[in-house]
Amino acid sequence: MTIDLKTVKHISKLSRISLEDKKAEKLASDLNSIFSFIEKLNELDTSKTEPLTSIAETTLKLRKDEIKSGNIRDEVLKNSPDKNKDFFVVPKVVE
C-alpha cells in the first residue's frame, strides 16, 4: 500500500488539519515507511507465539469489587458547572 500526496491532502481535509505541501510530502514519505514496516511484520510467522498483555512477567492481583465510598452524590455534583440536584449539566455538544 502506498500513500500519495493526494491521499494525505484528502485525509488532512477530512480531519480539518491544514498542511503545507512540503509537510504533506514528508508525511506521505513517513506513512509509506510505516506501511512498509507493517508489511514486513505481516510476513512473520507468529502462529506459535502467545499474545502478551504486558512485557513484564507478572500476574495481576485480584481484588473484590466493593464500594468503598458510597453516598457521595452531593459531593460529586458540587463540581457540576450548572446546579441540578441529580445530574451533571453540561453544554450541548451535538447540534
N, C-alpha and C positions, 0 to 999 in steps of 0.2 A: 504494500500500500504506500502510495506516495502522496504527499500533501503539496499542492502547488500554491502560488501566491493568491490565486482566485479563491481557493478554499479558505485560506487564512483570512482574507478580507471578508468573506461571507460569514465566517464564524465570529469575527470581531464585530460585524454589524449586528448579528443576532444577539450577542452578549453586550452590545452597546459600549464597546471599548474602541476608542479611536486609536488607530495605529498609523504611523508614518510608513512609507514604502520601505525604507531601509530596515526598520524594526520588523515589519511584516516578513521581509525576505529572510532575516535572521531567524525569526520564529519558525518559518517554514523549514528552514535547514535543521533547526533543533528538533522539530517534531519528526522530521524524516529520520534523523539519527535515533530518536527514541523508538520509533516504529521498527526500524531496522534491528535494534537490540531486542525488542519484543519478539520479532520473528525468529531470531536466533534462539531465544529462550523456548519458543514453542517447538523447536526441533529436539529438545532434550527429552529423554525417556524418564518420566517421573512416575511410572506405574508402580514401582516398588518403594516409593518414598511416601512416608506417612505425613499428613499435613501437620503443621505446627500451630499452636495457639500462642506460643511465646518462644523466644530463643533461650530463655532461662529454663533450666530443667527443674522447675518447682511445681508443686500442685497447689491449687487454691484451697484455702481453708474454708470449710462450710460453716455457716452460722445460721441460727434460727432467724426467720423473718418475723420480727416482732416490732410493734410500735413502741418507741421509747419516749416520745414526746407528743402526746395527744392533746386535743382541745386547745390548739394554738391558733385557731382561725382568726380571732380578733388581732392577735399579734402580727400575723402574716398580712391581713387585709389593711393594716395601717400603712403599709408600703404602697398601696394602690394609688395611682395618680388621681383618681376620682373616688369620691366616697360612695360606697354601696355596702349594704350590710352583709351580703352573701358572696359576692363575686368581685374579681378584678374588673375594672372598667378600663379598656384601652382604646386608643383611636382606631377608627376603621381603616383597614389596610387595602382591602379589595373594593374596587368600585364597580 
